[in-house]
Amino acid sequence: MDPAVVAGSARIAERAGLDDPERAALVVAAALRSAVAALDAGRPPRPREEQAVLPGLDADPAEERAHLVRVSRGLDGPLIAEALAAAGPA
């Protein structure tokens, strides 16, 4: 995952006043969209040591479904588009 996308989406989420669960979902959704764009462009994955740690990966099982639903709802949202545009090409 592109560290610039993760950092940029976290800043956008903070500026938008999102709560912690929504902020985590925005960061993950932006990272996923960036990863898909990189794959579609034929760019190889970043080495693991260069990848950013994504929030919510350690969610309790009871919270995991809600987290994934929030991520899926945010995949095409305006804040995602803003985060990807701010980060530039993946």
Contact map, one row per residue, 1 for C-alpha under 8 A:
111011000000000000000000000000110110000000001100011110000000000000000000000000000000000000
111111000000000000000000000000100110000000000100011100000000000000000000000000000000000001
111111100000000000000000000000000000000000000000011100000000000000000000000000000000000000
011111110000000000000000000000000000000000000000000000000000000000000000000000000000001000
111111111000000000000000001001100100000000000000000000000000000000000000000000000011011000
111111111100000000000000001101100000000000000000000101000000000000000000000000000000000000
001111111110000000000000000000000000000000000000000000000000000000000000000000000000000000
000111111111000000000000000000000000000000000000000000000000000000000000000000000010011000
000011111111100000000000011001000000000000000000000000000000000000000000000000110011000000
000001111111110000000011011000000000000000000000000000000000000000000000000000000000000000
000000111111111000000000000000000000000000000000000000000000000000000000000000000000000000
000000011111111100000000000000000000000000000000000000000000000000000000000000100110000000
000000001111111111000110011000000000000000000000000000000000000000000000000000100000000000
000000000111111111000010000000000000000000000000000000000000000000000000000000000000000000
000000000011111111000000000000000000000000000000000000000000000000000000000000000000000000
000000000001111111000000000000000000000000000000000000000000000000000000000000000000000000
000000000000111111100000000000000000000000000000000000000000000000000000000000000000000000
000000000000111111111110000000000000000000000000000000000000000000000000000000000000000000
000000000000000011111110000000000000000000000000000000000000000000000000000000000000000000
000000000000000001111111000000000000000000000000000000000000000000000000000000000000000000
000000000000000001111111100000000000000000000000000000000000000000100000000000000000000000
000000000000100001111111110000000000000000000000000000000000000000000100000000000000000000
000000000100110001111111111000000000000000000000000000000000000000000000000000000000000000
000000000100000000011111111100000000000000000000000001110000000000000000000000000000000000
000000000000000000001111111110000000000000000000000000110000000000110110010000000000000000
000000001100100000000111111111000000000000000000000000000000000000000010011000110000000000
000011001100100000000011111111100000000000000000000001100000000000000000000000000000000000
000001000000000000000001111111110000000000000000000001100000000000000010000000000000000000
000000000000000000000000111111111000000000000000000000000000000000000011011000010000000000
000011001000000000000000011111111100000000000000000000000000000000000000001000010011000000
110011000000000000000000001111111110000000000000000000000000000000000000000000000000000000
100000000000000000000000000111111111000000000000000000000000000000000000000000000000000000
000000000000000000000000000011111111100000000000000000000000000000000000001000000000000000
110010000000000000000000000001111111110000000000000000000000000000000000000000000001000001
110000000000000000000000000000111111111000001000000000000000000000000000000000000000000001
000000000000000000000000000000011111111100000000000000000000000000000000000000000000000000
000000000000000000000000000000001111111110000000000000000000000000000000000000000000000001
000000000000000000000000000000000111111111111000000000000000000000000000000000000000000001
000000000000000000000000000000000011111111111000000000000000000000000000000000000000000000
000000000000000000000000000000000001111111100000000000000000000000000000000000000000000000
000000000000000000000000000000000000111111100000000000000000000000000000000000000000000000
000000000000000000000000000000000000011111110000000000000000000000000000000000000000000000
000000000000000000000000000000000000011111111000000000000000000000000000000000000000000000
000000000000000000000000000000000000011001111100000000000000000000000000000000000000000000
100000000000000000000000000000000010011000111110000000000000000000000000000000000000000000
110000000000000000000000000000000000000000011111011000000000000000000000000000000000000000
000000000000000000000000000000000000000000001111111000000000000000000000000000000000000000
000000000000000000000000000000000000000000000111111000000000000000000000000000000000000000
000000000000000000000000000000000000000000000011111000000000000000000000000000000000000000
111000000000000000000000000000000000000000000111111100000000000000000000000000000000000000
111000000000000000000000000000000000000000000111111110000000000000000000000000000000000000
111001000000000000000000000000000000000000000000011111000000000000000000000000000000000000
100000000000000000000000000000000000000000000000001111100000000000000000000000000000000000
000001000000000000000001001100000000000000000000000111111000000000000000000000000000000000
000000000000000000000001101100000000000000000000000011111100000000000000000000000000000000
000000000000000000000001100000000000000000000000000001111110000100100000000000000000000000
000000000000000000000000000000000000000000000000000001111110000000000000000000000000000000
000000000000000000000000000000000000000000000000000000111111000000000000000000000000000000
000000000000000000000000000000000000000000000000000000011111111100100000000000000000000000
000000000000000000000000000000000000000000000000000000000111111100000000000000000000000000
000000000000000000000000000000000000000000000000000000000011111110000000000000000000000000
000000000000000000000000000000000000000000000000000000000011111111000000000000000000000000
000000000000000000000000000000000000000000000000000000000011111111100000000000000000000000
000000000000000000000000000000000000000000000000000000010011111111110000000000000000000000
000000000000000000000000000000000000000000000000000000000000111111111000000000000000000000
000000000000000000000000000000000000000000000000000000000000011111111100000000000000000000
000000000000000000001000100000000000000000000000000000010010001111111110000000000000000000
000000000000000000000000100000000000000000000000000000000000000111111111000000000000000000
000000000000000000000000000000000000000000000000000000000000000011111111100000000000000000
000000000000000000000100100000000000000000000000000000000000000001111111110000000000000000
000000000000000000000000110110000000000000000000000000000000000000111111111000000000000000
000000000000000000000000000010000000000000000000000000000000000000011111111000000000000000
000000000000000000000000000000000000000000000000000000000000000000001111111110000000000000
000000000000000000000000110010000000000000000000000000000000000000000111111110010000000000
000000000000000000000000010011001000000000000000000000000000000000000011111110010000000000
000000000000000000000000000000000000000000000000000000000000000000000000111111011000000000
000000000000000000000000000000000000000000000000000000000000000000000000111111111000000000
000000000000000000000000000000000000000000000000000000000000000000000000000111111100000000
000000001001100000000000010000000000000000000000000000000000000000000000000011111110000000
000000001000000000000000010011000000000000000000000000000000000000000000011111111111000000
000000000000000000000000000000000000000000000000000000000000000000000000000111111111100000
000000000001000000000000000000000000000000000000000000000000000000000000000001111111110000
000010011001000000000000000001000000000000000000000000000000000000000000000000111111111000
000010001000000000000000000001000100000000000000000000000000000000000000000000011111111110
000000000000000000000000000000000000000000000000000000000000000000000000000000001111111110
000010010000000000000000000000000000000000000000000000000000000000000000000000000111111100
000110010000000000000000000000000000000000000000000000000000000000000000000000000011111111
000000000000000000000000000000000000000000000000000000000000000000000000000000000001111111
000000000000000000000000000000000000000000000000000000000000000000000000000000000001101111
010000000000000000000000000000000110110000000000000000000000000000000000000000000000001111
